[in-house]
């Protein structure tokens, strides 16, 4: 019975997004909520993303972090709870059956508030819990998603009041649905805090040489313990994490500030242009100059 009800709600979401987006594009609403339509698969897009809950109403999408790949579609959802360099790719979409999806960024203070108010028992000590995962969608969760999408067609005065309440419900549904240990990455607690603090450190100091021993010492961890927990959460080693941040920032500098490859590479911490170009091609599939030229043709 729940399966039939879930499918009916999914179809309602599809119809609503199709009305809101009759052509390809996206709508950003409620500050942290976005819906998207695409009539064709897209090339992989890499960026640093904030924690988010993602759902596909129609089509199929893939997210990859490090060497791990997560495929999600209408029967499940994607969640990640720390800042991560993620590669997203729409795998299934056509003009007749376009990709229709949504992303809700997860605000740390709001997650902490819902955890505190609900008084649910959250296992905060599981610092090695992987930050990204795919889980089956439930009727209760998709029903809340449908109400949030529906508010995009409601008068602004209604949406302004009701949207925050529905977003809180979605977070609660995620907690009830077994995402407590994962969402605990977003609040300061014990070992979890150390991992998220390390991620913030790497993001803030991506252009500086990475000294694992110093970072581990500042966090009060052994080098092996720090490396193990960091990789358990992010699916990458600290060095791989820093490298992806460097390369994505270099790409932004070349595209947005018109820097040449050598200058952009040096700006983000690479001393050897050849080494930078090799790493860049490995991540983005083409050397810097060719990749930037291709991106500019798409603007």
QUISULCOR-V827686 format. One record per run of one state. SS is the DSSP state (a for helix, b for strand, c for the rest). FROM is the first residue (numbers start at 1). TO is the last residue. If there is no record, write none. Layout:
ss = (SS & SS)
from = (FROM & FROM)
to = (TO & TO)
//
This chain:
ss = (c & a & c & b & c & b & c & b & c & b & c & b & c & b & c & b & c & b & c & b & c & a & c & b & c & a & c & a & c & a & c & a & c & a & c & a & c & a & c & a & c & a & c)
from = (1 & 2 & 21 & 25 & 30 & 33 & 39 & 45 & 50 & 52 & 59 & 60 & 66 & 68 & 74 & 76 & 81 & 84 & 93 & 99 & 106 & 108 & 119 & 132 & 137 & 139 & 154 & 156 & 187 & 190 & 205 & 212 & 220 & 223 & 235 & 238 & 257 & 261 & 268 & 273 & 285 & 288 & 299)
to = (1 & 20 & 24 & 29 & 32 & 38 & 44 & 49 & 51 & 58 & 59 & 65 & 67 & 73 & 75 & 80 & 83 & 92 & 98 & 105 & 107 & 118 & 131 & 136 & 138 & 153 & 155 & 186 & 189 & 204 & 211 & 219 & 222 & 234 & 237 & 256 & 260 & 267 & 272 & 284 & 287 & 298 & 299)
//
